[in-house]
Amino acid sequence: MTRQTLPPEVASPEVEGSEDASLPGAAYDSDLVRLPQIESPLVDSVIVVVGGVDPGGGAGLLRDITTVTALGGRAHAVETAWTEQGPGLHRVEPRAPEAVRAALAEALAALCPAAVKIGMAVGPATAAALVEALGDYAGPVVVDPVLATSRGGALWAEAPRELLPLLRRATLVTPNSVEAAALTGRPLATIEDAEASGRWLVEADQLPAVLIKGGHLGNGGTIVDLLVTASGAERFARARTPGPSPRGTGCALASAIAVKLGSGRSLPEAVGEAGDWLARLIANPVTVGDERHLSPGGRR
């Protein structure tokens, strides 16, 4: 399957199908994908984003769509679940795995997207449906292995390692240090631990590439993200912004990397550029209720 840039009238589809039209959030995405586009070489490139709906918009699909739009792409959303969240996670309503499979397969066939980003996969049945739908899609696939909300509510239903079949289908997997520890069963407290875990995931678990995000690691005033591939490890260091981290940083980073890969950047270039863009947003958060969110549209 080849990748191509589509005209706006094709790249801004309505909500997939009508089978879920009565479900919460089923109509949310058609307006958001038509947000005014920022001029860039990426305009009209379609990025398919797959994941759960956070009604507050700080994370999940709404954050993915905002990120893709801010970077000049056009987002097409495939919902895996709807959530009810406030101070905590109150409820998760998964979408039927077959509906998820059909929606992603339809998007890939109709849109020939430049890249795919996958977040919340709910459980093994949905993860398997995503792998089946991806089929022979040849473009970059970025998977953020979401296991829980930032406040600890569970978003993955089974043992973390049951995600591995989906992770092996990715071009890049982007766990934070907590998720990497859960996937490997290895303690992870330092950058050296992160490199060992990354090598384990690449060499023993056969993931193509892993970016272990360092926001949870204790490196003083510096955050170090670690990109591990079969060729070795590369560190991306940035100054840590004081204060609590805004919500949705993991979603935004993975989506930004997908946009950059879809535009033809190499893996290290995509990781570096996306990380620099995200760092600017983290330094200028907005307050929503009692939470810190990334600003709605971070210009590239």
N, C-alpha and C positions, 0 to 999 in steps of 0.2 A: 504494500500500500504506500503510495507516495503522499508527501505532505504538500499542501498548497495554500495560498492565500485566497480567501473567498470574499466576494463583494458583501457590503453591509447587509443587503436584504436577505442573503443566505445565512450570514454569520450571526444574526440575531433572531434565533428561532423562538417560537412560543414554547410554553411548558410542554414537556413531552407527553403526548397522548392524553387521553381523558380518563383513564382508568383510576387515577388518583386525584381527580379534580376536587373531590369532596374532602380530602385529607388536609390537616393543618399545614400551612406553608406551601401548598401545591402551586399557588400562583405567584409566589414572591419573586421569582427570578426574572420574569420577562421585563419588568420595569428597570431592574438594576443593570441588566446587560446593556441597556440603552443610555446609561449615563454618558454625558459628554466625554468624548475621547480626547486624550492628551496627544498632541502631535508628536509622533516618533516613527522610526522606521518599522515598528511592529504593528502599526494600526491595521486592523482587519484580520490579523492572524488569530485563528480560533484556538483557544485553550479550553479543553474539557476539564472541568473540576468536579470531583466526585467526593461526597462526604455527607455529614449530618448537618442539619439546620439548627443553629443557635439563635433563638428568637431575638436576643439582644444585639446581634450583629458583631459582637467583638471577636468571635472566632467562627470556625466552621465555614460552610459554603458562602455565607454573606461576606466574610473576610476574604475568602478566595476570590470572589467576584470583584470586590473592591480593589484588591491587589492587581489582578489582571487588567482591569480597566485603567487603573492609575499608571500602569506601565505600557499602555497603548494597545493592549490586546482586546479580544472580544471573548467573553466567557460564556460557555454553555454548561449549565449545571445538571448533574445527575444526583438526585437525593438518595441516600442510603437509609436515613432515619430522620425523624423529627424529635426534638428534645424540648422539655420544659425546664428552664433554668432561671434561677434568681440568685440568692446568696449561695445556693447549692444546686445540685442536679436533682430535679424532682421526678422526672419521668423520661423514658426513652421509648419511642414508638418506631420500631424498625419497619422498613419497607420490605415487601416480599422479595426474597433473593431473585426470583425469576423476573420480577418487574425491573429490578436493578440491572440484571443482565441484558434484558431487552432494551432498556433505555440507553445503556452505554454502547451496545452493539449498533443501535440505530444512529447514535451521534457519530460514531467512528465512520460508519458507512456513508452518512449523508454529508458530513462536514470535512472529512479528511484533516483533522486538527493538527496544528503544529506541535502540540505536546498534550500530555494528560497528567493531571495531578490528582492523587487519591489520598484522602484523609481517613475519616472514620469508616471502618469496614464492618462494624457491628459484631460479626461472629464468623465462624468458619464457612457456613453456607453462603453468606454474602461474599466473603473473600474468594471462594471458589467460583462464584458466579462472575465476579470481576475478571478473574484469570481467563475464564472461558470467553467472555465478551472481548477481551483484548486480542485474543486470537493471534493473527499474524500482523497486527499493527506494528509498524516499523519505526514509529517516532519515539521520542524520549518519554519515559514514564517516571514520574517522581512520586514516591510513596512516603507519606508522613505516618508512621505507625502509631496512631493515636490510641492510647490505652485508657486514658482518664482525662477528665477536665482539669483545668489548672487548680481547682479547689478539691480534687480528689474523687469526684464521681466517676464510676466505672463506665467506659464507653466501648469496651471490648469484652465479650461474654465468656471467653474461655482462656485456657493457658496461653501466655504470650507467644510461645513457639509455634502455635497453630497458625500464626500469621505467616510463617516462613514461605509456604508456596506462593503467596502473593508477593512477598518481598523479593523472591528470586526472579519474578517477572519484571521487576523495576530496572530502570537505568540507574537510579539513585534512591537510596533509602535515607531518611533524615530523622533518626531518633534523637531525643535529648538523652542526657546521661542516665536518667531514671529508666527510660524505656530501653536503652541499650543494656543496662544491667538486668532488666527483666527478661530480655530476649536471650541473653547469654547465660544467665544464672551466675554471673561473675560480679564480685564487688567492684564498684567504680566510684572512686573519690578523687582521683588526680588525672592530669592529662596523660600520664603514662598508663594508667588504668584504661583510659579511653582508647589509646592507641592499641593496647592489647585486645580490648573488646572488639574494636573495629577490625583488627586482623583476624580475630576468631570468626566474625560474621562473614568476612570475605573468603577466608581460606577454608574453614571447616563447614560453614553453612552455605557457602557458594553464592553469596550475594555479590552482584557486579561491582557496586560501590556504595560506601556508607559515609554519611556526614554526621558525626556525633557532635551535637550542639553543646557548647560549654557553659551555658548560662547558669546551670545548677552546680558547676564545679567551683571549688574555692581557689580562685587565682587572684585574689586581692582585687585591684582595680582594673584587671584585664580579663576579657572573655576570649577564650581560645576555642574556635570550632576546628574540628579535625576531619579532614577528608582522607579516607582510606580506600585505596584500590589495589588491584593485584600488583601495580607498579610501585607502590609505596604509600607514604603518608605525607600530607601537606597541611600545615597549620595556618589558620587565618585568625590573627589577633586584632582585637579592637578594645578601646577603652570602655569600661563598664559605666553605664549611666547610673547615677545614684538614685535610690528609691526603688519601690516595687516595680517589677517588670509589668508592662501593659499586657492585657489579654491578647491572645491570637498571634503572638510572635512566631510560633512554630508553623501555623497555617500560612501566614504571610510569607515567611522565608521559603517554604516549599513551593508555593505558587509563583513567587518571584523567580526562583530557579527554573521552574518549568517554562516561564515566559522567555527567560534568557536562553535556555537550551533550544526552545522552539525557534528562536531567531538565528540559531547557528553558532552560538558561543560554545567553546569547549567546556568540559565539565569544570575545570578549575576557574575559568573565566566567569562562568555562570554563577558559581558559588561565591566568588569574590565580589562581583558586581551586585548580586542580590543581597549579600550581607552588608555591603556599604550602604545600599539604599535603605535597608531595614534599620540600620543603626541611626540614620537621620530621623526616622519616624519615632524610634524609641526615645530619642533625646527630646522630642516635642510631643508628648502624649496629650490626649484630651481626657477630661473627667466625665464619666457617665454614671450618675448615681454615686455608688461607693466604689466604683471600679476605675482603673486607668485603661484606656483604649488607645490603640494606634490612631493617628489622625486619619480622616476618611479617604484622603487622596494624596498619597505621597508622590510628588513628581520625581521622575527619574533624574 
